[in-house]
């Protein structure tokens, strides 16, 4: 006998779920121990990367006595700390060299079709940010959290126009063009109405 009168209920719920705006990936789950007066307290520290693959990415950490709770805390922290980065033709606009704690990260623009030449935490962050072609090099520590934080600091230093900025600039250009055309039309109407004539004056007449 089935446990429920609606055996297809779970399948229907899965199909009816809407796609999430941001993709979420758990970068690492570590056990951390804190020594207190009564003994040791065991907790889990989780690092989560979220992004929409369109220029927005976030990094968050969370601690809890259970893994699931720590993942939820890390995801909420990542959403609060999201950044928007400029992407030009699927790559970064310029070279970046970033030093953060014991990690040093170098990012270079790449041609179309190169792909993401990176590994570990760098690759996860760059994929969630929406960068398709980039060259990278990592020096120093192999700690995933430190490397992910270094990549985030490097992405913050990128300078360029985001998709929203491009849209606003285009709207400004359209508004300025309409304004210039209307002013030129008004000037033409004024000149026609006044029928201004130009008369040549000699120097002797002025003196």
SVG drawing of the C-alpha trace seen along z (x, -y; Angstrom):
<svg xmlns="http://www.w3.org/2000/svg" viewBox="-6 -109 59 111">
<polyline fill="none" stroke="black" stroke-width="0.4" points="0.0,0.0 1.3,-3.5 2.0,-5.8 -0.1,-8.5 -3.3,-8.6 -1.6,-10.8 1.6,-8.9 2.3,-11.4 2.2,-14.4 6.0,-14.6 6.5,-14.5 4.0,-17.2 5.7,-19.4 9.0,-19.0 7.7,-19.9 5.8,-23.0 8.9,-24.5 10.0,-27.8 13.7,-28.1 15.8,-30.0 17.2,-33.4 20.6,-32.6 22.6,-29.4 24.1,-28.1 27.2,-26.0 28.7,-24.8 32.4,-25.4 33.5,-23.7 32.2,-22.3 34.7,-22.1 34.4,-21.0 35.6,-23.6 36.2,-23.0 36.1,-25.6 37.6,-24.8 35.6,-26.2 35.6,-25.6 33.3,-22.6 35.1,-20.9 35.0,-21.2 32.2,-22.4 32.0,-21.0 30.4,-23.2 30.4,-23.2 31.6,-26.1 30.2,-26.3 31.3,-28.5 28.7,-29.1 29.0,-30.9 25.8,-32.2 25.4,-34.0 23.1,-34.6 25.8,-34.1 25.0,-37.6 27.4,-39.8 26.3,-39.2 28.1,-37.0 28.3,-36.7 30.4,-34.8 29.1,-33.9 30.1,-31.8 28.0,-30.3 28.5,-28.3 26.1,-26.0 25.9,-22.8 24.3,-21.1 25.4,-21.2 22.0,-22.2 21.7,-25.1 25.2,-26.3 24.5,-26.1 21.4,-28.3 23.3,-30.9 26.1,-31.0 23.6,-31.4 21.9,-34.3 25.2,-35.9 26.2,-35.5 23.0,-37.2 23.7,-40.2 27.3,-40.5 26.6,-40.3 28.6,-42.5 28.0,-43.5 31.0,-43.2 31.4,-44.5 31.7,-41.8 32.9,-42.7 32.3,-40.1 32.3,-37.3 35.5,-38.3 36.9,-40.9 37.6,-44.4 41.3,-44.5 44.0,-42.7 43.8,-42.5 46.6,-41.5 45.2,-41.1 47.0,-40.3 44.7,-39.1 46.1,-37.6 48.3,-34.6 46.8,-34.4 47.8,-36.3 45.5,-36.1 46.1,-37.3 43.3,-37.6 43.8,-38.3 41.2,-38.9 41.0,-36.1 39.7,-35.8 36.4,-34.2 36.5,-30.4 39.4,-30.3 37.1,-29.2 37.8,-29.6 41.4,-28.7 41.2,-28.3 40.7,-25.7 39.3,-25.2 37.6,-28.2 38.6,-30.6 36.7,-28.6 33.5,-28.3 33.4,-32.1 34.1,-33.0 31.5,-30.6 28.8,-32.0 29.7,-35.5 29.0,-34.7 32.6,-35.1 33.1,-32.7 36.7,-33.5 39.5,-34.3 43.1,-33.4 44.1,-33.1 47.0,-32.3 47.1,-31.6 50.1,-32.0 50.4,-31.2 47.9,-29.4 45.6,-26.6 42.9,-27.5 39.6,-27.6 38.0,-30.3 41.0,-32.7 41.3,-32.1 37.6,-32.8 37.9,-36.0 40.9,-37.0 38.9,-36.5 36.0,-38.6 38.4,-41.4 39.9,-41.2 36.5,-41.3 35.6,-44.4 38.6,-46.2 37.3,-45.8 36.3,-49.0 33.9,-49.2 30.3,-49.6 27.7,-47.1 24.6,-46.2 22.5,-48.6 25.0,-51.4 24.9,-50.7 21.2,-50.9 21.1,-54.2 23.7,-55.8 21.7,-54.8 18.6,-56.3 20.5,-59.5 21.8,-59.7 18.2,-59.4 16.9,-62.1 19.8,-64.5 19.2,-63.8 15.4,-64.5 16.2,-67.7 18.7,-68.9 16.2,-68.3 13.4,-70.1 15.6,-73.1 16.8,-73.3 13.2,-73.1 12.2,-76.0 15.2,-78.1 14.1,-77.5 10.6,-78.6 11.8,-81.8 14.0,-82.8 11.2,-82.2 8.7,-84.2 11.0,-87.2 12.3,-87.2 15.6,-88.6 17.5,-90.3 21.2,-91.1 22.3,-94.6 25.9,-95.5 27.2,-98.5 30.3,-100.5 33.0,-101.6 32.4,-105.3 28.7,-105.1 29.7,-103.7 32.2,-106.4"/>
</svg>
